[in-house]
Amino acid sequence: MKKLLIATTALVATAGMASADITISGHAAAGIFSGLDYTAPVAAVAGKMTTTAQSTAAVSIDAAGKITAGAVTAAVVGTVATTDAQKLAARNAVADAESDLAAASTAEDRANEAADLADAQANLAAIIGSDAVASTASGDGVYSNAGVDFTMTGATDNGISFSATVNIDAGMEVDTGDFELDGKDGGTAGLGAVTMTGTFGTLTFDESGIDNLYSDATTHDVSYATTVGDVALTIGHSVGAAAADADASKATSFSAGYTASGMAFTLTGSETASGTSASLAMSYALNDTVTITADTDQVAGAESVQTIGAATTLNGVSVSVESANNSTWDVDLGYSAGGFALTYGVDETDAWTATATSALGGGATFAAGVSSDNEMYAGVSFAF
């Protein structure tokens, strides 16, 4: 079997192609968890919208595919002939709710926006037949998972490089970075992004798998990246059903970055059904250990938020602080030495997280974390 795998990692292609390679890698993880954020599964029927009594608002869809909200008094079950425009509108509603949550300035606002996000996710699940519903806290449990990743790369005779990925994952998965229980993966093969790169730049195709460059919501279908002089440009777009609903088709984001003399500027923006959102960020390296940051961020329909911060690293100890004009702030501390790392973060609500990681050698890493929300995980991950 090993000889077969080695033989398949170097393939000679047909005429018109200079070379092609297939790289196979694997990963696995196992551990324990408690109280993690969890998106529970629900049986949703394609072509139907099922709305249960939600925390803040029920969502309805008009003939043009626009989502509107009204007060909830009871559970609602309705049949809707879903279109691509309606599906795109539902995805945009989730992206907008995520942006609103990120911009919330008080604990009460964050709680309300989190409830709105859960409602938007539930309606998206019902509309597109997904198995995702509102997030809750998990109980105690054990997780274990494994996966295989296939990365295929090649190049044409005229110098255009291309790549594609396929992955197979199975088992219970935990997102240690966000203290989330992702749930069970069915062990089916999934197609990742397909990219083409040349002197023209890089084109990426991945249906509903590309992040919005402003909000990080995964809604785009295609993106294009290039460099013009010293400026790096990227544009992402959700193709959807633009002709069917001009408003819902406004799912486009962009990013422009420029770096010179220790200063870096990044402009990001997004156009959705709710309007235009934009952020301008700047960082300046005072020296090898201290960096100053500042940004102004305006979500569509909301007041702009200005943030300033500073970060320093010395002898393995890192300190990062940020403060905004909406009375929010964050402090993050870290220490790393010899493959071992500790982090601690706290914000204006006194919510905190603490993590520890240690490289065990041979591709194995131990990781553990706790938070003020009584969340906990501990386990080992492996790379093959």
C-alpha positions in Angstrom: 0.0 0.0 0.0 2.8 2.4 0.8 4.4 1.8 -2.6 1.0 2.6 -4.2 0.7 5.9 -2.4 4.2 7.0 -3.3 3.6 6.1 -6.9 0.4 8.2 -7.0 2.0 11.4 -5.6 3.9 12.0 -8.9 1.9 11.8 -12.0 2.9 12.6 -15.6 0.0 14.4 -17.4 -1.1 14.5 -21.0 -0.1 16.9 -23.6 -0.7 20.6 -22.8 0.2 20.2 -19.1 3.7 20.6 -17.8 3.4 18.7 -14.6 0.9 17.5 -12.0 1.2 16.3 -8.4 -1.1 14.8 -5.8 -0.2 15.2 -2.1 -1.9 13.1 0.6 -1.9 14.2 4.2 -3.9 13.1 7.3 -5.0 14.4 10.7 -6.7 13.1 13.8 -7.7 14.4 17.3 -9.2 13.0 20.5 -10.1 14.5 23.9 -12.8 15.6 26.3 -15.0 18.7 26.4 -17.7 20.4 28.4 -20.1 23.4 27.9 -18.9 24.3 24.4 -21.0 26.3 22.0 -23.0 23.8 20.0 -25.2 24.1 16.9 -27.7 21.2 17.3 -28.9 19.2 14.2 -32.5 19.5 13.0 -34.3 17.7 10.2 -35.1 20.4 7.6 -37.0 19.7 4.4 -35.7 21.2 1.2 -38.3 23.5 -0.4 -40.0 24.3 2.9 -39.5 26.9 5.6 -40.2 25.8 9.1 -40.0 28.6 11.7 -40.3 27.7 15.4 -41.0 30.2 18.1 -37.7 32.2 18.2 -36.2 34.5 20.8 -36.7 37.8 19.0 -38.3 37.7 15.6 -39.9 35.4 13.0 -38.6 35.8 9.5 -40.8 35.9 6.4 -39.9 36.0 2.7 -41.8 38.1 0.1 -42.1 37.4 -3.6 -38.9 39.3 -4.3 -36.9 37.2 -1.9 -36.5 39.9 0.8 -36.5 38.8 4.4 -38.5 40.8 6.9 -39.1 40.4 10.6 -42.1 40.6 12.9 -43.0 39.8 16.5 -43.3 36.2 17.5 -46.3 34.9 19.4 -46.4 31.3 18.4 -44.7 28.7 16.3 -45.1 29.1 12.5 -44.9 26.5 9.9 -45.2 27.5 6.3 -44.5 26.1 2.8 -42.4 28.3 0.6 -41.1 27.5 -2.9 -37.6 28.6 -2.3 -35.6 30.2 -5.1 -31.9 30.9 -5.4 -32.6 34.6 -4.6 -34.3 33.6 -1.4 -31.5 31.4 -0.4 -29.0 34.2 -1.0 -31.1 36.6 1.0 -31.1 34.2 3.9 -27.3 33.8 3.7 -27.0 37.6 3.6 -29.2 37.9 6.7 -26.8 35.6 8.6 -23.8 37.7 7.4 -25.5 40.9 8.5 -26.4 39.5 11.9 -22.8 38.4 12.4 -21.6 42.0 11.6 -24.2 43.4 14.0 -23.0 41.1 16.8 -19.4 42.2 16.2 -20.4 45.8 16.4 -22.5 45.5 19.6 -21.2 47.8 22.3 -22.9 46.6 25.5 -23.6 43.3 27.1 -27.3 43.7 26.5 -26.8 44.6 22.9 -24.5 41.6 22.4 -27.1 39.3 23.9 -29.8 40.7 21.6 -27.6 40.5 18.5 -26.6 36.9 19.4 -30.3 36.0 19.6 -30.9 37.6 16.2 -28.0 35.7 14.7 -29.4 32.4 16.1 -32.7 33.3 14.5 -31.1 34.1 11.1 -29.1 30.8 11.2 -32.3 28.8 12.0 -34.2 30.4 9.1 -31.2 29.8 6.8 -31.2 26.1 7.8 -34.9 25.8 7.1 -34.7 27.5 3.7 -31.7 25.6 2.3 -32.3 22.3 4.0 -29.2 22.6 6.2 -28.8 20.8 9.5 -27.8 24.0 11.5 -30.0 25.7 14.1 -29.4 28.0 17.0 -26.3 27.6 19.1 -26.6 26.2 22.7 -24.1 24.9 25.3 -23.1 21.3 25.0 -23.0 18.8 27.8 -19.9 16.8 28.8 -18.5 14.5 26.2 -15.6 12.9 24.4 -14.5 13.7 20.9 -12.4 11.8 18.3 -12.0 12.4 14.6 -9.8 11.6 11.7 -9.5 12.8 8.1 -7.5 12.5 4.9 -6.8 15.5 2.6 -5.9 15.3 -1.1 -4.2 18.3 -2.6 -3.9 18.2 -6.4 -1.6 20.8 -8.1 -0.4 21.2 -11.7 0.8 23.7 -14.3 0.1 24.3 -18.0 2.8 24.7 -20.6 2.1 28.5 -20.7 2.7 28.8 -16.9 -0.8 28.8 -15.4 -0.8 26.9 -12.1 -3.9 25.3 -10.8 -5.0 23.3 -7.7 -7.9 21.5 -6.2 -8.6 19.8 -2.8 -10.7 16.9 -1.7 -11.1 15.9 1.9 -12.7 13.1 3.8 -13.4 13.7 7.6 -15.3 11.5 10.1 -16.0 11.7 13.8 -16.8 14.3 16.4 -15.0 17.6 15.9 -14.1 20.4 18.2 -13.1 23.9 17.2 -10.6 24.8 19.9 -10.0 28.3 18.6 -13.6 29.3 19.2 -14.6 27.0 22.0 -17.2 25.3 19.7 -18.4 21.8 19.3 -18.7 21.3 15.5 -20.5 18.0 15.9 -20.2 14.8 13.8 -18.8 14.7 10.3 -20.4 12.1 8.1 -17.2 10.7 6.5 -18.2 11.8 3.0 -15.8 13.3 0.5 -16.0 17.1 0.1 -14.6 19.3 -2.7 -12.7 22.3 -1.6 -11.6 25.3 -3.6 -10.4 25.1 -7.2 -7.8 27.8 -8.0 -6.0 29.1 -11.1 -2.9 31.3 -10.8 -0.9 33.2 -13.5 0.4 36.6 -14.4 -3.2 37.8 -14.3 -3.5 36.9 -10.6 -5.4 34.2 -8.8 -9.0 33.0 -9.5 -10.7 30.9 -6.8 -14.0 29.0 -7.2 -15.8 27.4 -4.2 -19.6 27.5 -4.0 -20.6 29.2 -0.7 -17.1 28.4 0.6 -15.2 31.7 0.3 -15.1 34.2 3.2 -16.6 37.6 2.9 -13.4 39.8 3.1 -15.1 42.2 5.6 -17.2 40.0 7.9 -15.5 36.6 7.5 -18.9 35.0 6.9 -18.5 32.2 4.4 -20.9 33.2 1.7 -18.9 33.9 -1.5 -18.7 31.6 -4.6 -15.7 33.2 -6.5 -12.8 35.5 -5.7 -10.0 37.2 -7.6 -6.7 38.4 -6.2 -3.9 40.4 -7.9 -1.2 42.9 -7.2 -1.2 46.4 -8.7 2.2 48.0 -8.0 2.6 47.8 -4.2 -1.1 47.3 -3.6 -2.6 43.8 -3.0 -6.2 43.6 -4.2 -8.9 40.9 -3.6 -12.5 40.8 -4.6 -15.1 38.2 -3.6 -18.6 37.7 -4.9 -21.7 35.6 -4.3 -23.0 34.7 -7.7 -26.4 33.6 -6.5 -29.4 34.6 -8.6 -28.4 38.2 -9.4 -30.9 38.6 -12.2 -33.8 37.4 -10.1 -33.2 39.8 -7.2 -31.0 42.8 -7.7 -31.0 43.7 -4.0 -30.1 40.2 -2.8 -27.3 40.0 -5.4 -25.3 42.7 -3.6 -23.0 40.2 -1.9 -19.6 41.5 -2.9 -16.6 42.3 -0.8 -13.1 43.6 -1.4 -9.8 44.1 0.3 -6.9 46.4 -0.6 -3.6 46.3 1.3 -0.4 48.5 1.1 2.8 48.2 3.2 5.8 50.6 3.2 8.4 51.7 5.8 7.0 49.7 8.6 3.4 50.9 8.1 0.6 48.7 6.7 -2.8 49.9 5.6 -5.8 47.6 4.9 -9.2 48.7 3.5 -12.0 46.2 3.5 -15.6 46.5 2.5 -18.8 44.6 1.8 -22.0 45.3 -0.1 -25.0 43.3 0.9 -28.7 43.6 0.9 -28.4 45.9 4.0 -26.0 48.3 2.4 -22.3 49.0 2.4 -19.9 48.2 5.3 -16.3 49.3 5.4 -13.2 49.3 7.6 -9.8 51.0 7.3 -7.0 49.6 9.5 -3.5 50.8 10.0 -0.5 49.3 11.8 2.9 50.7 12.5 6.0 48.8 13.8 7.7 51.2 16.1 10.6 48.7 16.5 11.2 45.0 16.5 9.0 44.5 19.6 6.2 47.1 19.6 3.4 47.6 17.0 0.7 50.3 17.1 -2.7 49.7 15.5 -5.7 51.8 14.7 -8.9 51.3 12.7 -12.3 52.8 11.9 -15.1 50.4 11.1 -18.7 51.2 10.0 -21.3 48.5 9.6 -24.1 49.3 7.2 -26.8 51.4 9.1 -24.7 51.8 12.3 -22.4 54.4 13.8 -18.7 54.0 13.0 -16.4 52.6 15.7 -12.8 53.7 16.1 -10.3 51.4 17.8 -6.7 51.9 18.9 -4.3 49.2 20.2 -0.7 48.2 20.9 1.1 44.9 21.0 4.6 44.0 22.2 6.6 40.8 22.4 9.8 40.3 24.4 11.6 37.1 25.5 8.5 35.0 24.7 6.1 37.2 26.6 3.4 39.0 24.5 0.9 41.7 25.5 -1.8 43.1 23.3 -4.4 45.8 24.3 -7.3 47.4 22.3 -9.8 50.0 23.2 -12.7 51.4 21.2 -14.9 54.5 21.4 -18.0 52.3 22.1 -16.6 51.4 25.5 -15.3 48.0 24.5 -11.7 46.8 25.2 -9.6 43.6 25.1 -6.4 42.6 26.8 -4.5 39.5 25.6 -1.5 38.0 27.3 0.8 35.2 26.0 3.9 33.2 26.8 5.7 30.8 24.6 9.0 28.8 25.0 10.3 25.5 23.6 7.1 24.4 21.9 4.9 25.4 24.9 2.4 28.3 24.8 0.0 29.9 27.2 -2.6 32.6 26.4 -5.1 34.6 28.5 -7.7 37.1 27.2 -10.3 39.3 28.9 -12.7 42.0 27.7 -14.9 44.7 29.2 -17.6 42.2 30.2 -15.0 40.3 32.3 -15.4 37.4 29.9 -12.1 35.5 29.7 -10.5 32.6 28.0 -7.3 30.7 28.9 -5.5 28.1 26.7 -2.3 26.0 26.8 -0.6 24.1 24.0 2.4 21.9 23.9 4.2 20.2 21.0 4.8 16.6 21.8 6.9 15.7 18.8 6.2 13.5 15.8 3.3 15.7 14.7 1.4 15.5 17.9 0.2 18.5 19.9 -1.6 18.7 23.3 -4.1 21.6 23.7 -6.4 22.6 26.6 -8.7 25.6 27.3 -11.1 27.0 29.8 -13.4 30.1 29.7 -15.6 32.2 32.0 -18.6 30.6 30.4 -17.8 27.2 32.0 -16.4 25.9 28.7 -13.6 23.4 28.7 -11.7 21.2 26.3 -8.5 19.1 26.5 -7.1 16.7 24.0 -4.3 15.7 21.5 -4.2 16.3 17.8 -2.0 14.5 15.3 -0.7 15.4 11.8 0.4 12.7 9.4 
